[in-house]
Amino acid sequence: MDQTYQAHSPATLGNSWMDARNLRHGSTATGGVGLLRLAGADLGRKGVLRFSATGEFFSTSDFPVQGATNTRTGGTFAVGYVPLDFLDLSLSYTASTNTNTRSSPNLIQALGDVTLGARATKQWLPGLWAGADVRVMTFSGVGSNQIAFGFSPRAVATYDARSLSPMLPLRLHANLGLLLDGTGSLVDAGRLNAAEEYALGINRYARLGVGFGLEVPLPVVTPFLEYGLTSPLGVPDGQLVAPDGSLVPVGSVAPQTLGLGLKVTAVQNLTFTAAAELGLTRMVGRGVQPVPPFNLVLGASFNVDPALQASGTRVIERVVVREPTPVEQTTPTPVRTETTQVAQVPQPTQAPQSTQPTQPTQVVQPTQVAQVPQPTQAPQSIQVIEAPQQAPQMVMALAVTSKRKPVPATLIFFGGPTPRQVKYSKADAASHQIQLPAGRYVVEVTAPGFLAQTRTVEAADGASLKLSFDLVPEPKQRQVKRENDKLELLQPVRFADGKAVLLPDSHALLAQVMDLMVRNGIQRVRIEGHTDNQGDKTANLNLSKERARAVADYLIKAGLDPSRIESDGFGDSRPVAPNMTPKGRELNRRVDFVILDR
């Protein structure tokens, strides 16, 4: 078996500060992709499972009432999963203990709070993701089996400024939503003082929450900043009762927090988080959870890919293909078995001659054939055993060259009974024949120092097929790289003025696109055409569609399977720069490659 691994959350140690791989799609404290409290709309790669554990602690005096000393510790265990490109599911469990000199009892434990979340998002513009998030919460009762429920729908958005320039490693997040909380029904309002309400997490009003955050993906660490504001809704006369019995306006007790944190991403798939949350609201009103002056948070999350997708771990059966040497057919010789029954050994059919008889190769068959010793005496009984019927075969003549010179390469055949990987020496690569079951195959060819290629072939039973690859040397400086869910081109695909005709100098660029798709296991892309705002909008829209289709047709003709490509055009509706300058219009006349399936 041959295994190669491409980490979905690679270590960032040693990267440049503009490297796109510095981005780590980590977990929030309650699961799901995001910062510490703020949810993100960019969900990262499909199939990734995230486990996280987060601990919190603070100890302060005069909180939530004057003269009281309060100490709180809490822990949350969460798991999140991205089963689809647009969907994130999460589940978390929270437990906490709070000690306050003014509560009765002083030590109050809250156990069994569970949050189930689902988030659906989409990339709407280059660098912009947005969608909706829904959370359902359960809160365990105090000293009883009673359970309260909560419900929170919200809108989430993420913008990655690196879509404008790699010189801007900045990502912005925003959340806006409602929180309907049933904890107020667990305990009679008259029984609890302010310290006990805080310890038990009691809220008696629905709330409107808004949050903003930013992160800076850098090598080794990702600093981040969060701001959150929660405004109670439906408060009678807009006033609440303070712990001393006075009335306070609801706006003065609306919880506000500022979070400063750091995510350590130096280790592959493992993220450590350290943060300090500062409470910006000092006044306390009964029925609304106050915010402590500070809260310290430590956490860790681990990303795994249980599906072992093609873009992650690829396990391919390595089959050594060897041509059998011709054998003349002779009359089978009966032999005696241990039960005095003798098997008649069938003769193999003659296979095509190898062009390199000094380096034979063998086709590994699914059945096992045991060597039978020659008999020393005549058998007493004879039983004829027929050979198992083999699958229909085809003969494929291969040639792997570059500028008419043989190139040692690795060929992977996807299709047939099982994927096959075949390695050829330089002597074999010029011309070689192999036998494969008849059918349809996707063939990928890689060679050190050359751009990878792919081809789709199909042959019937008994057919002979010629398949040749003319490899192109790797450029000294690559012009195509993978950035999140896109293939970024460092130079534009060029067309004839006002036409959907590819210019020859773009052929080498598209060869690098194919190489990146093959080597990264990218299964499907959408080619998007864009124009500037000069001229008729309808004409621009049609031209953008035709140019995207021209690129797709070229890649298909070069060997890429048509099922891996789709194309569309958007005219001048999605500019990446102002159309007021020639340079801006040049940037807007572009072709984008969006990854649909990894």
Secondary structure, DSSP 4 states (H G I P E B T S, - for coil): -EEEE--SS---TT--TT-GGG----B-TTSSBBSSSSB-S---STT-EEEEEEEEEEEEES-SSTT-EEEEEEEEEEEEEEEETTEEEEEEEEEEEEEETTSSSSEEEEEEEEEEEEEEEEEEETTEEEEEEEEEEEEE-SSSS-EEEEEEEEEEEEEEGGGT-TT---EEEEEEEEEEE-GGGTS-GGG--HHHHHHHT---S-EEEEEEEEE---SSEEEEEEEEEEEE-S-GGGEEE-TTS-EEEHHHHS-EEEEEEEEEEEETTEEEEEEEEEE------TTS----SEEEEEEEEEEE-TT--TTSEEEE-B---BPPPP----PPPP---TTSEEEPPPPPPPPPPPS-TTS--BPPPSS-----PPPSS--SEEE--PPPPPPPEEEEEEEEEETTEE---EEEEEESSS-EEEE--HHHHTSEEEEEESEEEEEEEE-TTB--EEEEEEE-TT-EEEEEEE--BPPSS-SEEEETTEEEESS---B-TTS--B-GGGHHHHHHHHHHHHHTT--EEEEEEE--S-S-HHHHHHHHHHHHHHHHHHHHHTT--GGGEEEEE-TTSS-SS-TTSHHHHHHHSEEEEEEEE-
